[in-house]
Amino acid sequence: MKCKYCSQEAVYHRKISNELVCRAHFLQTIEKKIRKTVRKYQMFNPQEKVVVGVSGGKDSLVVLYNVLKLQERNPNSPVVEAILIDEGIEGYRQESIQIAIGMCKKWNVPLHIVSFKDGFGTSLDDVIEKLPSLEINACTVCGTVRRRLLNQKARELHADKLAIGHNLDDQAETFMQNIVRNDLKQLINHPPQGNELDPTGQFIPRIKPLMMIPEAEITRYCYYNNFPIQSTPCPYVEGFFILRREIQGFLNHLENQSAEIKYNLLKMHENLIGRVALKLETSQKISVGEKKSKNFCPACHSLMGDQRKMCYYCELQQKLS
């Protein structure tokens, strides 16, 4: 069968749009969708300094490559830099670090490696045995610490935006996870395209240029571009119940019957945020000079949830010290 856009043989059938595309047009359509996503949500402009969180995995490499392509269109754009967080997982992280070092060298991207040991005070390997007794899974620790260290390093680099590799599957899974947990606050405060601007200046706005790209297409994009893909799985994923993993399997099953399911969940998230914002705008009036109080962690002085007495990052440090 022939490609929809040319006479070449098709290599991929995109079910959501019923497109048949050749290798070249597959790559072009992915990059076009990323450009449209960046423009639609005004994720960054050529004058802004974009720092990319890389792991050496497929998603982060695709983000880095496409951010570079976009910023290189303007010769006056600030240098794109990359940050890699090393959790200290023996036999796992070394492979991705080497991939990231190699690709950043190839693309002339400054790479900054920050370890859990230096930033958090301990590696994940060193505390893994304590977690079951504390009823904390490894992914919770990893995610909390990674987010904090990424933000800290991005601020140090004077970044305007922090790009991360969350794809369409990640977005759909997060949306479903927050629904199952009845966590409306997370649904509203974290829109699919990334974090809202922080008036305190503590948090670098995160952007998600891959939010419209399915994970399967990112894998194929890496294959056609000859990007290396990490083959070693994280050894700690299987040892804990992970709600996201269960939701992932459920959504993949539904997608086999309905190709648009993940796109629909993404649009539902956006629609929900829009409706709540409109309701707040029409029903709540804030008097002139009235300011919403901020809650800061007494240990690290970071902004945190209204009901917390200490941010979760510092709470983890105390529990695991």
N, C-alpha and C positions, 0 to 999 in steps of 0.2 A: 504493500500500500504506500501511496505517495504522501509526502508532507503537505500540509494545508497551505504552506506559504511558498513552496518551490517544487521542483520536479524530483528532488532527492528522495531516497527511500526513508520512510518514517521509522523511528526507533522507539517512539513512546506515544502511548495513547493517554491523553489527559481526560479522565472520565468526567470531571466536573463541567468541562466546556465541550466535551466530545471532539477534542482536537487531536489530530495526528501530526506529529512534528519530527523533523530530522534532528540530528545532533546539534547542528549549528543553530537552528531556530529554537530548539529546546533551551539552549544557553541564553539566547537573546530574549526569549519570553520571560525567563526567570529574572534577568537583570532589569528588564523593562518594568516588571511588577515591583521590584525593589525600589527603583527610581520613583515610580508612581506613589508608592507607600510613603517614602520620605517626603515627597512634595505634598501629598494630601494632608499629612499630619504635621507638616512643617517641623520635621524632626531636627534638622540642622541646616545651616546655610554655609556657603563657602568661607565666610569670615570667622566662623566658630571653630574652636579647637575641639576636635573629637578624639576621645581616647576609647579604645576598644578593649573590652574584657575578653581575653582569649584563654582557652583551656588546652588548645592543641586538638580539640575535637572538630568534627565536620562543621557544625553550626557557626562556631566562632571564627573559623577560617574563612567561611563564606561571607560573614559580616565584614571582617577585616578587608578582604579582597574588594568587596563592592564599595565600602566607605572610601578606600583608597582611590578607586576608579572615579568616584564622584568628586572627591576633593582635588584630584589631579587635573580636573577640567579647568580649575582656576589656579594660575601660577602663584597667586598671593595667599592661598589658603594656608593656615597653620599646619605644621607637621603633624601627621597622624601618629599617635603612639599606642602601644599595647601594654596591658597589664596581665600577668599570669599569677594566679594564687596557687601556691604549692601546699596542699593539706598535709603532706608528709605521710603518704600511703605507700609503703614499701612495695615494689614490684608492680605498681600501677601508674603512679604519676610520672615516673622517669620517662616512659615512652612518649607521653604527650608533651612533656617539656622539650624533649629533643625535636619533636615535630614542630612545635612553636618556634623554637630557636632557629631551626632550618628555614622555615617559611618567612619569618620576620627578616632574617638575613637576606633571603632571596628578594624580598620586596622592599628592602631598605627601611624597615620600620624599627624604631627604638623599642626594645622589649624590656619591661621592668618585672622582675620576679620577686614576689613577696611571699614569705613562708608563714604558715600558721605559728611556727615556733617563735619567729621574731615578732609577729604582730599580736598574736593571741596569748603567747607564753607557753604553748604546748602544741604538739602535733596531734593529729587525729589518731594515729597509731598508739600514742601514749595514753589516751583516755578511753579507748574503745571498750576495754574490759569493765569500766565503771558504768557504762551507759545503761545496761539492762536493769541494774539495781535502782537507777534514778528514773527509769521509765522514759528514757530519751533515746530516739533512734539516731543513727549516724548522720542521716541526711539532714535532720533538723540542726545539728551542730554545724555541719558543713555549710549549709545554706546561710545560716545566721552569721557565721564568721566570715565567709566569703563576701557577703554583701557589705559588711562593715569594712573589711580590708580593701575591697575594690573602691569604695567611696573615699576612704582616707587617702589612698594613693592617687586617685583621680583629682582630688582637691589639691594635693601636693603638686601635681603636674599642671594645675590651673586649667583644668578641662572645663569647657562649656557644656559638653554633653558626654555621657558615658554610654557607648553602644554595647548591647549584649545580644547573644545569639538565640533568643527565644523565638521559636518558629510557630506555625499555626497549631501544630499538635500540642505544644506547650501551653498555648493560650487557651485552647479548648479544655485541656485537662485542669488548668488552674481555675477556670470559670466553674467547672463541674465540682471541683474540690471545695470551693468556697460555698457553693450551694448546699452540698452534702453537710458541710460544717455549720450551715446557717450563719455564715459570716458576711453579713451585708456590708459591714464597714470595709472589709478588704475588697469586695466587689466594686464599691464606689470609689475608694481612695486610690485604687491601682488600675487605671484604664488599660486596655490592651496595648496601646501604642507606647506605654511607658509611664513613668512617674510624673505627677504634676510638678510644676515649679514650686520650690520651697522658699517662702519669703524670708526664712531665717538664714538662708545661704549655707546651711550645714550639709545639705544633700545635693550632689550633682544630679541633674535630671537624667534619668535613664531612658534610652530610646531602643526600639525593637524593629529594625528595618526588615527582619524576616517574618514578621507577624502574619503575613498573608501566604507564606510558602509552606506547603506540607513537608514533613520530615523526609518522606520517601523521595521527593523531588530534590531536596538538598543533598541527599546521599548520591543520587544520580548526577547532580551538578558537579559534585566533587570528583566522581568517577570520570566524567567527560573532560574535566580540567586537570586530571592527574594530580589532584590534591591527596596527600597521604591521609589515611583514616586510622585512628587508633583502634587496635584490635583487642586490647586487654580490658575486660570489664572491671568495674569497681568491685573489690572483694567484699564490701560491707553492705551492698544492696540486698543480698539474699538473706542476711541474718536478721532482718527486722520486717515487721508488717509495715508496708508503705502504701498509704491510701492512694497516692498518685498512680502507683503501678497498677492497682486494681482498676482505677478509672481508665487508665490507658488501654488496658485489655478490653474493657467494655466499649469504649469509643471505637476502637479498631474493628471490633465485631460489628457495630452498627454501620461503620463506614463501608463495609463490604456490601451492605444492602442499600445504603443511601450515601452516595459519594459526597453530597453537600453538607453532611452533618456537622463537620468541624467548622466550616464557614458559617453555618447558621448559628452555632454557639457563639462565635466571635461577634456576629452582628447583633445577637441578643444581648451580649454584654454591653456593646456600645449603646444600644437602644435603652437599656435599663439605666445606664449612667445619665443619658440625655433626659429621660423622663424624671428621674430623681432631681437632677439639677434644675429643671424647669419648675418642679413643684416647690423646691426650696426658694427659688427666685420669686415665685408668686405668693407664697404663704408666709415667708419670714422676712421681716423688716428689721435691719440692724440700725439702731439710732446713731446719729452722727457722733463720732468720737469713741463709740463703743468698740472694744477690741476683744477678740476671742483669746482667752488665756492659753498659754502654752505650758506644757508639762515637760520639764527637763530632768534627765537622770542625775541624781545627786553624785554618782560616782564618776561619770565621764562627761556630764553636762550636754549629752546629746538629746535631741527632741525625741519624745517617746509617747506612747499611748496615754490617754487621759486617766485611765484607771490603774496604771502601773505605778509602783513605788520605786522601781529600778528597771532600766532597759533590759531586754532579754539577753543581749550580748554580755553585759556585766553580770547578770544573774548566772549565766552559764560559766563565766570565769570563776565565780565564787563556788559553784557546785563542783566544778572539775579541778579546782586548784588542789 
